[in-house]
Amino acid sequence: MHGDQEQEEPKILVVEDDEDAREAMVALLQMKGYRAVPAGNGREALDYLDQAAAPDLIILDLWMPVMDGWHFRSEQIKNPRLAHIPVIVVTALSDRADVDANEVIIKPVDVERLLTRVSHYCRREPTS
């Protein structure tokens, strides 16, 4: 089973409430050879994580309905199975002081920077 997992592309959970932004990010990541899984808010993301193998990376918006990014992050950190997963926050906020994440990228997203950081956390070079 480990052999199969090693051959799979890195999986990234994209948690973003804006449907257009979420679909664009998922499409971009898939085009670059990643397996991207969409979630519309933090609750949807946690429900997914309860039932699926942990992703290699989470890309997280902060301002979302149902469960925002801060609440999602506090729940993620409490869960030993999920706490180790790196998080890139993508937000319109310019104040980053209260965000507990590995990286913060301010919207509008610099695509090259995002892909560079994604490849860093997924430990691979994206495909062209």
N, C-alpha and C positions, 0 to 999 in steps of 0.2 A: 504494500500500500504506500509506503514512503516513496518508492520509486516513481509511482504515478504522480504523487504530489510534487516531487522535484521537477518533473517535466512540465507541470502546469505553469502558465504565466502568473506573475504576481497579481493578487486580487486587491482591489481598492474599493472601499465603501465611500460613496459620494453622498454626503448628507447636506441637502440644499433644498429649501422650500420653493425657490423660484424655478418653475418647470423648465423654462427656456435655458436658464443658466445650468441647471442640472443635466438636461439632455445634451447640451453643448459640451460640458465637461466629460460626461460619460462617453460621448462619441469621440472626442479628442483622445481620451485615454485608450479606448478600444482601437483606434486607428494607430496608436503607438505601440500596440501589442500587449496592453494590460487587460485584465478582466475587471471591468468596472461594474459595480452594483449600485443602483440608485436607491435613495431613501428620501422621502419628502420632509421628514422632521426627525427629531431625536428619538421620539417614541417608536416610530417606524424602524429606525436604525437599531434600537435596542431589541425590538421584537425579532428583527432579522438575525442579529448576533446571538440571540438565545437559541436559534435553531440551526445556525450554519457554522461552518469552520471559521475561525478568526481570520480576518483579512490581514494583509501585510501592512496596510496603511489606511487611515481614515482621513478624508478631506471633509472638513466641517465648517458649515456656515454658523453664525452665532444667533442672528435674529430670525427665529422661526416660530410659527404657531405650534400648539400642542405641547411640544417640549423643545426649548431653545438649546443652543449649543453649550451654554454654561452648565445647564442641568444634565444634559447628556454626558458631558465630560466628567462631572462629579460622579455619576452613576458608573461610567466606564472605569474610572480609577478605583472605585470600591470593589469591582469584580476582578478577582485574581486572574481569571482566564482572559480578560480583556485589557487589563491595566498596562501591559507592556506594549500595546499597539501604538506606534507613533501617530501623531495627529498634526495635520497641517490645517490651520484655521484660515479660511478665506472669508474676509469680511469687509464691509464698507466702513467699519469703524477706523478712526485714526488713532484712538487711544488704546494701546495694546497692553497696558499695565496689568489689567485684571484677567488676562487670558492665559490659562494654563495649557500650553501647547508646545510642541517641538518647533514649530514654525508658524509665523503669521504672514499672510500675504494680503495686502490691501486691494480691494476692488477699485477700478477694473483690473482684472488679473493680467499680469505679464505672463503670457503663455510659456515663453522660453524658461523663465524663472520657475514657474510651476513644474514644468517637465524636468528641469534639472533637480529640483528638490524631491520630486517623486522618484526619480531614478536613484537618488542618494538613499532614500529610505527603503526602496525595494531592492537595492543592491544589484542593479542591472542597468544596462544601457538600453534606452528605448529604441524600437525599430523605426526606420525612416518612413 
